[in-house]
């Protein structure tokens, strides 16, 4: 009222158009910030607008994508933040970059083998109608054991698969 937007006696709650515009701007800003920081859109933006079943599904999907990015492909983002904020200072004497780390073949091959083996296990279960149950069981056991075997190897070497930041933060000055 002091700014002249509302007349005397008007309430902000009565302004449905303004509320809709404000909530959409708020949700769009949350999406922009979340994409920069987490790599996906913000969660619960449909709640700000109007909660739907599709929004609930998208929140689950965004959470899965965030989990993957945070653990397997986001170390470079933290390294960039550390460089930008001055938490890491480049050593001019050191010839090799700490960002360059050569990955072993298992970082690509094992996840692919696991996904293929798990997919084949599911396909064998779905296509079991024409085969005998012993043949289907043998296929499922083979592909299932291949899936769990590669999963066990990945879990055993878990820290090697995580994309952790490579730059060490400089010591804090007193």
TITITI-535314 format. One line per 5 residues: number of its first residue (from 1); for each residue x, z, y of C-alpha. Coordinates in Angstrom, 1 decimal. Layout:
// residues N
NUM> X/Z/Y  ...
// end
This chain:
// residues 174
1> 0.0/0.0/0.0  2.9/0.8/2.4  4.3/-2.7/1.8  1.0/-4.4/2.3  0.7/-5.7/-1.2
6> -2.4/-3.6/-2.0  -5.2/-2.7/0.3  -6.2/0.9/0.9  -8.0/2.2/-2.2  -6.8/-0.6/-4.5
11> -5.0/0.5/-7.7  -2.2/-1.3/-9.5  -4.1/-0.8/-12.8  -6.9/-3.0/-11.5  -4.6/-6.0/-10.9
16> -4.8/-7.8/-14.3  -3.0/-10.9/-13.2  -0.1/-8.9/-11.7  0.2/-6.8/-14.8  0.4/-9.9/-17.0
21> 3.1/-11.5/-14.8  5.0/-8.3/-14.6  5.0/-7.7/-18.4  6.0/-11.2/-19.1  8.9/-11.0/-16.6
26> 9.9/-7.7/-18.1  9.9/-9.1/-21.7  11.8/-12.3/-20.6  14.5/-10.1/-18.9  14.7/-8.0/-22.1
31> 15.2/-11.2/-24.2  17.9/-12.5/-21.9  19.8/-9.2/-22.0  19.5/-8.8/-25.8  20.7/-12.4/-26.4
36> 23.8/-11.7/-24.4  24.5/-8.3/-26.0  23.2/-8.7/-29.6  22.9/-12.4/-30.1  19.1/-12.4/-30.7
41> 16.0/-11.9/-28.7  14.8/-8.5/-27.9  12.7/-6.6/-30.4  9.1/-5.6/-29.5  8.7/-8.1/-26.7
46> 5.3/-9.1/-28.1  4.3/-5.4/-27.8  5.0/-5.6/-24.1  2.9/-8.7/-23.9  0.4/-8.1/-26.7
51> 1.3/-7.0/-30.3  0.7/-9.6/-33.0  1.5/-9.9/-36.7  3.8/-12.9/-35.9  5.7/-10.6/-33.5
56> 6.1/-8.1/-36.2  7.6/-10.7/-38.5  9.9/-12.0/-35.8  11.1/-8.4/-35.1  12.0/-8.2/-38.8
61> 13.8/-11.6/-38.7  15.7/-10.6/-35.5  16.8/-7.4/-37.1  18.1/-9.2/-40.2  20.0/-11.7/-37.9
66> 21.4/-8.8/-35.9  22.6/-7.1/-39.0  24.4/-10.2/-40.2  25.9/-11.0/-36.8  27.0/-7.4/-36.2
71> 28.8/-7.1/-39.5  30.1/-10.6/-40.3  30.5/-12.6/-37.1  30.6/-10.5/-34.0  34.1/-9.1/-33.8
76> 35.1/-11.8/-31.3  32.4/-10.6/-28.9  33.8/-7.1/-28.8  37.3/-8.5/-28.4  36.1/-10.6/-25.4
81> 34.4/-7.5/-23.9  37.6/-5.5/-24.4  39.7/-8.2/-22.7  37.3/-8.5/-19.8  37.0/-4.8/-19.1
86> 40.7/-4.2/-19.4  40.5/-2.1/-22.6  43.2/-4.3/-24.1  46.2/-5.6/-22.2  48.1/-8.7/-23.4
91> 51.7/-8.0/-24.4  53.9/-10.8/-23.0  56.7/-10.0/-25.4  54.6/-10.4/-28.6  54.7/-14.1/-29.6
96> 51.8/-14.1/-32.1  48.2/-13.6/-31.0  46.4/-10.6/-32.6  43.3/-12.7/-32.6  44.6/-15.2/-35.2
101> 44.1/-13.8/-38.7  44.3/-16.1/-41.7  41.4/-15.7/-44.0  41.7/-15.9/-47.8  39.6/-18.4/-49.9
106> 37.4/-15.6/-51.2  35.7/-15.1/-47.7  34.0/-18.5/-48.1  33.8/-19.0/-51.9  32.4/-15.6/-53.0
111> 29.3/-15.5/-50.8  28.5/-19.2/-51.7  28.9/-18.4/-55.4  26.7/-15.4/-55.1  23.9/-17.3/-53.3
116> 24.1/-20.2/-55.7  24.0/-17.8/-58.8  21.1/-15.8/-57.4  19.2/-19.0/-56.6  19.8/-20.3/-60.1
121> 18.5/-17.0/-61.5  15.3/-17.3/-59.5  14.9/-21.0/-60.4  15.3/-20.1/-64.1  12.6/-17.5/-63.8
126> 10.2/-19.9/-62.0  10.9/-22.9/-64.4  10.6/-20.8/-67.6  7.3/-22.3/-68.7  8.7/-25.2/-70.9
131> 11.6/-23.4/-72.4  11.7/-20.8/-75.2  12.0/-17.2/-74.0  15.4/-16.8/-75.6  16.8/-19.7/-73.7
136> 15.3/-18.5/-70.5  16.6/-15.0/-71.1  20.1/-16.4/-71.7  20.0/-18.4/-68.4  18.7/-15.5/-66.5
141> 21.3/-13.1/-67.9  24.1/-15.5/-67.2  23.1/-16.3/-63.6  22.1/-12.7/-63.0  25.4/-11.4/-64.2
146> 27.2/-14.0/-62.1  25.2/-12.8/-59.1  25.9/-9.1/-59.6  29.5/-9.8/-60.5  30.2/-11.6/-57.3
151> 28.2/-9.0/-55.4  30.3/-6.2/-56.9  33.5/-8.0/-55.9  32.2/-8.5/-52.3  31.2/-4.8/-52.1
156> 34.5/-3.7/-53.5  36.4/-5.7/-50.9  33.7/-5.0/-48.2  36.0/-4.1/-45.4  37.8/-7.5/-45.7
161> 34.5/-9.3/-45.3  33.4/-7.5/-42.1  34.4/-9.2/-38.9  35.8/-6.2/-37.0  37.4/-6.5/-33.6
166> 41.1/-7.4/-33.8  42.3/-6.0/-30.5  43.3/-2.4/-30.4  42.1/-0.5/-27.4  44.9/0.6/-25.1
171> 45.5/4.3/-24.8  43.4/6.0/-22.1  45.3/7.2/-19.1  45.1/10.8/-18.2
// end
